[in-house]
Amino acid sequence: MSLPLFWFFAMVMLVGGLSVISLRNPVAAALSMVASFVGLAGLFIGLNAYFVGIMQILVYAGAIMVLFIFIIMLLDLKTEEKQTPKVVPIVGGLGIVLAFTIQLLGILGATPHKASTPLDLKAAAAHYAETHPHAGDRIPKSLEKGQLPDVNLVGDVIFTQYNLPLQIVGVLLLVATIGVVVLSKRQAV
């Protein structure tokens, strides 16, 4: 990824994140979060993590934010009346941001800028074939050809090693959806 594109997507992500916490209108804050997700997806794609970048756009910027905006509009949240901001939380928040910025600059200044080592895909293919005998030979063959089958690897890990947590998350999302419907019915009456 070229440096100007990196800074563009980083600024989109940061401005979107700052807008989420500074805007008082909940719908505008949710749409700012979409902009932040799109900037993060651009950074993922710039790191050659195409699957993660596309999933960031489809799942978070698409489905989840549509659900958030639907809930906000369904619950008809009113904007709070303008109150004078309290000084202590603002100073505390700015102090934390300043401390993290100083730490980040210190770490980035001390880290040498060098190229990453290339991946040994043939060794990874042999290791994957040894540790996953049930998976077949599609993934090791694509690794030997010099390709990274990230979607196959993600699916294999999710549905073999993390199947129970995946099912639990699905049930929690179902319960949350039912809760939204119950809350909306209660306010309609």
Backbone hydrogen bonds in HBPLUS format (Angstrom, degrees):
<---DONOR---> <-ACCEPTOR-->    atom                        ^
c    i                          cat <-CA-CA->   ^        H-A-AA   ^      H-
h    n   atom  resd res      DA  || num        DHA   H-A  angle D-A-AA Bond
n    s   type  num  typ     dist DA aas  dist angle  dist       angle   num
A0006-PHE N   A0002-SER O   3.03 MM   4  6.35 157.5  2.08 153.0 160.2     1
A0007-TRP N   A0003-LEU O   3.03 MM   4  6.28 166.5  2.05 155.6 157.9     2
A0008-PHE N   A0004-PRO O   2.92 MM   4  6.07 148.7  2.02 141.4 150.6     3
A0009-PHE N   A0005-LEU O   2.95 MM   4  6.18 174.0  1.95 157.9 157.8     4
A0010-ALA N   A0006-PHE O   2.85 MM   4  5.99 154.9  1.92 149.3 157.7     5
A0011-MET N   A0007-TRP O   2.90 MM   4  5.94 154.7  1.96 140.6 147.1     6
A0012-VAL N   A0008-PHE O   2.92 MM   4  6.20 155.6  1.98 149.2 156.6     7
A0013-MET N   A0009-PHE O   2.96 MM   4  6.10 159.0  2.00 144.4 149.9     8
A0014-LEU N   A0010-ALA O   2.89 MM   4  6.12 161.2  1.93 147.7 153.1     9
A0015-VAL N   A0011-MET O   2.81 MM   4  5.83 168.0  1.82 151.4 155.3    10
A0016-GLY N   A0012-VAL O   2.97 MM   4  5.95 155.5  2.03 140.0 147.5    11
A0017-GLY N   A0013-MET O   2.94 MM   4  6.12 153.4  2.01 143.2 150.6    12
A0018-LEU N   A0014-LEU O   2.86 MM   4  6.11 158.9  1.91 150.3 155.9    13
A0019-SER N   A0015-VAL O   2.89 MM   4  6.03 150.7  1.98 143.6 152.1    14
A0020-VAL N   A0016-GLY O   3.04 MM   4  6.27 140.3  2.21 139.9 149.9    15
A0022-SER N   A0018-LEU O   3.04 MM   4  6.15 131.6  2.28 140.6 154.4    16
A0023-LEU N   A0019-SER O   2.98 MM   4  5.62 155.4  2.04 146.1 147.4    17
A0029-ALA N   A0025-ASN O   2.97 MM   4  6.21 154.0  2.04 152.6 160.6    18
A0030-ALA N   A0026-PRO O   2.94 MM   4  6.14 152.5  2.02 142.8 149.9    19
A0031-LEU N   A0027-VAL O   2.96 MM   4  6.23 155.6  2.02 148.3 154.8    20
A0032-SER N   A0028-ALA O   2.93 MM   4  6.12 141.8  2.07 139.8 150.5    21
A0033-MET N   A0029-ALA O   3.00 MM   4  6.30 140.0  2.17 139.0 149.7    22
A0034-VAL N   A0030-ALA O   3.13 MM   4  6.53 139.8  2.30 138.3 148.7    23
A0035-ALA N   A0031-LEU O   3.20 MM   4  6.58 151.0  2.29 140.4 146.8    24
A0036-SER N   A0032-SER O   3.00 MM   4  6.34 151.3  2.08 143.5 151.6    25
A0037-PHE N   A0033-MET O   2.88 MM   4  6.17 152.6  1.96 146.2 153.4    26
A0038-VAL N   A0034-VAL O   2.93 MM   4  6.22 152.5  2.01 149.2 156.7    27
A0039-GLY N   A0035-ALA O   3.02 MM   4  6.28 156.1  2.07 147.5 153.5    28
A0040-LEU N   A0036-SER O   3.01 MM   4  6.28 154.1  2.08 145.7 152.8    29
A0041-ALA N   A0037-PHE O   2.87 MM   4  6.11 152.0  1.95 145.4 153.5    30
A0042-GLY N   A0038-VAL O   2.95 MM   4  6.23 150.8  2.04 145.0 152.6    31
A0043-LEU N   A0039-GLY O   3.10 MM   4  6.43 146.8  2.21 141.3 149.8    32
A0044-PHE N   A0040-LEU O   2.97 MM   4  6.32 154.4  2.04 148.9 155.8    33
A0045-ILE N   A0041-ALA O   2.93 MM   4  6.17 164.6  1.95 153.3 157.1    34
A0046-GLY N   A0042-GLY O   2.95 MM   4  6.09 146.9  2.06 138.6 148.1    35
A0047-LEU N   A0043-LEU O   3.12 MM   4  6.38 126.0  2.43 136.0 149.1    36
A0047-LEU N   A0044-PHE O   2.99 MM   3  5.10 138.4  2.17  99.1 111.4    37
A0049-ALA N   A0044-PHE O   3.05 MM   5  5.31 159.9  2.09 153.7 148.1    38
A0048-ASN N   A0045-ILE O   3.03 MM   3  5.04 155.9  2.09 110.9 112.4    39
A0053-GLY N   A0049-ALA O   3.00 MM   4  6.22 159.1  2.04 152.9 159.5    40
A0054-ILE N   A0050-TYR O   2.89 MM   4  6.06 166.5  1.91 155.8 158.8    41
A0055-MET N   A0051-PHE O   2.91 MM   4  6.03 160.0  1.95 148.4 154.7    42
A0056-GLN N   A0052-VAL O   2.85 MM   4  5.96 143.0  1.98 139.7 150.1    43
A0057-ILE N   A0053-GLY O   3.16 MM   4  6.50 151.3  2.24 143.7 149.9    44
A0058-LEU N   A0054-ILE O   2.84 MM   4  6.10 173.9  1.85 158.1 159.8    45
A0059-VAL N   A0055-MET O   2.79 MM   4  5.49 158.0  1.84 140.9 148.1    46
A0060-TYR N   A0056-GLN O   3.17 MM   4  5.31 125.9  2.48 115.6 129.3    47
A0061-ALA N   A0056-GLN O   3.09 MM   5  6.53 165.8  2.11 156.0 160.3    48
A0062-GLY N   A0057-ILE O   2.87 MM   5  6.03 114.8  2.30 142.3 160.6    49
A0063-ALA N   A0058-LEU O   3.12 MM   5  6.56 159.2  2.17 151.2 151.9    50
A0064-ILE N   A0059-VAL O   2.87 MM   5  6.14 173.6  1.87 171.0 173.0    51
A0065-MET N   A0060-TYR O   3.12 MM   5  6.14 141.4  2.28 152.3 161.2    52
A0066-VAL N   A0062-GLY O   3.05 MM   4  6.07 148.1  2.15 145.0 154.4    53
A0067-LEU N   A0063-ALA O   3.01 MM   4  6.25 152.9  2.09 145.3 152.9    54
A0068-PHE N   A0064-ILE O   2.88 MM   4  6.22 154.5  1.94 147.4 154.5    55
A0069-ILE N   A0065-MET O   2.88 MM   4  6.05 168.1  1.90 149.4 152.2    56
A0070-PHE N   A0066-VAL O   2.86 MM   4  5.97 153.4  1.93 143.9 152.0    57
A0071-ILE N   A0067-LEU O   2.91 MM   4  6.14 156.8  1.97 149.2 155.0    58
A0072-ILE N   A0068-PHE O   2.87 MM   4  6.14 161.6  1.90 153.5 158.8    59
A0073-MET N   A0069-ILE O   2.92 MM   4  6.08 164.4  1.94 148.8 153.0    60
A0074-LEU N   A0070-PHE O   2.79 MM   4  5.85 147.7  1.90 142.6 152.8    61
A0075-LEU N   A0071-ILE O   2.87 MM   4  5.96 158.9  1.91 151.3 155.5    62
A0076-ASP N   A0072-ILE O   3.09 MM   4  6.06 119.7  2.47 132.5 146.9    63
A0091-VAL N   A0087-VAL O   2.90 MM   4  6.06 167.6  1.91 161.8 165.1    64
A0092-GLY N   A0088-VAL O   2.91 MM   4  6.02 160.8  1.94 151.6 157.6    65
A0093-GLY N   A0089-PRO O   2.86 MM   4  5.96 160.7  1.90 145.7 150.9    66
A0094-LEU N   A0090-ILE O   2.93 MM   4  6.11 163.6  1.96 150.2 154.9    67
A0095-GLY N   A0091-VAL O   2.87 MM   4  5.99 146.3  1.98 142.1 151.9    68
A0096-ILE N   A0092-GLY O   3.01 MM   4  6.29 152.4  2.09 146.8 153.2    69
A0097-VAL N   A0093-GLY O   3.00 MM   4  6.28 161.6  2.04 149.5 154.5    70
A0098-LEU N   A0094-LEU O   2.92 MM   4  6.06 157.4  1.97 143.6 149.9    71
A0099-ALA N   A0095-GLY O   2.91 MM   4  6.11 155.7  1.97 144.8 151.5    72
A0100-PHE N   A0096-ILE O   2.94 MM   4  6.18 165.0  1.96 153.7 157.1    73
A0101-THR N   A0097-VAL O   2.93 MM   4  6.07 152.9  2.00 145.7 153.8    74
A0102-ILE N   A0098-LEU O   2.95 MM   4  6.16 158.0  2.00 149.0 154.3    75
A0103-GLN N   A0099-ALA O   2.99 MM   4  6.23 159.5  2.04 148.2 153.9    76
A0104-LEU N   A0100-PHE O   2.86 MM   4  6.02 160.2  1.90 147.7 153.4    77
A0105-LEU N   A0101-THR O   2.93 MM   4  6.10 164.5  1.96 150.4 154.3    78
A0106-GLY N   A0102-ILE O   2.94 MM   4  6.08 151.8  2.02 143.5 151.7    79
A0107-ILE N   A0103-GLN O   2.93 MM   4  6.17 156.1  1.98 150.7 156.6    80
A0108-LEU N   A0104-LEU O   2.86 MM   4  6.03 168.6  1.87 154.4 158.1    81
A0109-GLY N   A0105-LEU O   2.88 MM   4  5.84 148.3  1.98 139.4 148.1    82
A0110-ALA N   A0106-GLY O   3.17 MM   4  6.25 140.3  2.34 135.4 144.3    83
A0111-THR N   A0107-ILE O   3.08 MM   4  6.16 126.5  2.38 143.2 156.3    84
A0124-ALA N   A0120-ASP O   3.09 MM   4  6.37 152.5  2.17 144.4 152.9    85
A0125-ALA N   A0121-LEU O   2.83 MM   4  6.02 148.8  1.93 143.2 151.4    86
A0126-ALA N   A0122-LYS O   3.03 MM   4  6.30 158.0  2.08 145.7 150.8    87
A0127-HIS N   A0123-ALA O   2.91 MM   4  6.10 159.1  1.96 147.7 153.7    88
A0128-TYR N   A0124-ALA O   2.84 MM   4  5.98 156.4  1.90 146.2 152.8    89
A0129-ALA N   A0125-ALA O   2.97 MM   4  6.12 159.5  2.01 147.1 152.6    90
A0130-GLU N   A0126-ALA O   3.07 MM   4  6.27 146.8  2.19 141.8 150.4    91
A0131-THR N   A0127-HIS O   2.98 MM   4  6.18 159.6  2.02 150.3 155.4    92
A0132-HIS N   A0128-TYR O   2.89 MM   4  5.74 140.7  2.05 148.3 156.2    93
A0135-ALA N   A0132-HIS O   3.33 MM   3  5.60 158.2  2.38 108.6 114.6    94
A0141-LYS N   A0137-ASP O   3.12 MM   4  6.02 154.6  2.19 140.4 147.6    95
A0142-SER N   A0138-ARG O   3.06 MM   4  6.26 157.2  2.11 147.9 154.0    96
A0143-LEU N   A0139-ILE O   2.95 MM   4  6.14 151.7  2.03 152.4 160.8    97
A0144-GLU N   A0140-PRO O   2.95 MM   4  6.14 152.6  2.02 144.5 151.4    98
A0145-LYS N   A0141-LYS O   3.09 MM   4  6.34 140.0  2.26 139.4 149.8    99
A0147-GLN N   A0142-SER O   2.93 MM   5  5.36 156.9  1.98 166.0 159.0   100
A0146-GLY N   A0143-LEU O   3.07 MM   3  5.18 153.4  2.15 101.9 110.3   101
A0150-ASP N   A0148-LEU O   2.97 MM   2  5.59 131.7  2.21 106.0  92.0   102
A0153-LEU N   A0149-PRO O   3.03 MM   4  6.29 161.3  2.06 156.2 162.1   103
A0154-VAL N   A0150-ASP O   2.86 MM   4  6.00 161.8  1.90 149.8 154.8   104
A0155-GLY N   A0151-VAL O   2.95 MM   4  6.09 168.8  1.97 150.3 153.6   105
A0156-ASP N   A0152-ASN O   2.89 MM   4  6.00 156.8  1.94 145.4 152.5   106
A0157-VAL N   A0153-LEU O   2.93 MM   4  6.11 162.7  1.96 150.6 154.7   107
A0158-ILE N   A0154-VAL O   2.89 MM   4  6.04 169.3  1.90 155.9 159.3   108
A0159-PHE N   A0155-GLY O   2.99 MM   4  5.98 170.5  2.00 149.7 152.7   109
A0160-THR N   A0156-ASP O   3.08 MM   4  5.88 126.3  2.38 136.8 147.3   110
A0161-GLN N   A0157-VAL O   2.96 MM   4  5.38 143.4  2.10 132.7 143.8   111
A0162-TYR N   A0157-VAL O   3.33 MM   5  6.69 141.8  2.49 151.8 159.0   112
A0166-LEU N   A0162-TYR O   3.14 MM   4  6.18 151.6  2.22 140.7 148.9   113
A0167-GLN N   A0163-ASN O   3.01 MM   4  6.29 152.2  2.09 148.7 155.7   114
A0168-ILE N   A0164-LEU O   2.95 MM   4  6.23 154.1  2.02 153.1 161.0   115
A0169-VAL N   A0165-PRO O   2.93 MM   4  6.15 158.5  1.98 149.5 154.3   116
A0170-GLY N   A0166-LEU O   3.08 MM   4  6.32 153.8  2.16 142.0 149.2   117
A0171-VAL N   A0167-GLN O   3.00 MM   4  6.30 154.3  2.07 146.6 152.9   118
A0172-LEU N   A0168-ILE O   2.91 MM   4  6.19 157.5  1.96 150.0 156.5   119
A0173-LEU N   A0169-VAL O   2.93 MM   4  6.17 156.5  1.99 150.6 156.5   120
A0174-LEU N   A0170-GLY O   3.04 MM   4  6.28 150.2  2.13 141.8 150.1   121
A0175-VAL N   A0171-VAL O   2.91 MM   4  6.20 157.7  1.96 151.6 157.3   122
A0176-ALA N   A0172-LEU O   2.89 MM   4  6.12 157.0  1.95 147.4 153.9   123
A0177-THR N   A0173-LEU O   2.98 MM   4  6.17 154.1  2.05 143.9 150.6   124
A0178-ILE N   A0174-LEU O   2.98 MM   4  6.25 158.7  2.03 149.0 154.7   125
A0179-GLY N   A0175-VAL O   2.85 MM   4  6.08 152.0  1.92 146.4 154.8   126
A0180-VAL N   A0176-ALA O   2.99 MM   4  6.28 148.4  2.09 145.1 152.7   127
A0181-VAL N   A0177-THR O   3.12 MM   4  6.43 157.9  2.17 147.5 153.0   128
A0182-VAL N   A0178-ILE O   2.93 MM   4  6.20 158.9  1.97 151.3 157.2   129
A0183-LEU N   A0179-GLY O   2.90 MM   4  6.09 160.8  1.94 148.4 153.6   130
A0184-SER N   A0180-VAL O   2.93 MM   4  6.10 154.6  1.99 146.4 153.6   131
A0185-LYS N   A0181-VAL O   2.98 MM   4  6.17 152.1  2.06 146.5 153.7   132
A0186-ARG N   A0182-VAL O   3.04 MM   4  6.18 152.4  2.12 146.5 153.8   133
A0187-GLN N   A0183-LEU O   3.18 MM   4  6.41 152.6  2.26 144.8 150.5   134
A0188-ALA N   A0184-SER O   3.13 MM   4  6.22 143.5  2.27 139.5 149.1   135
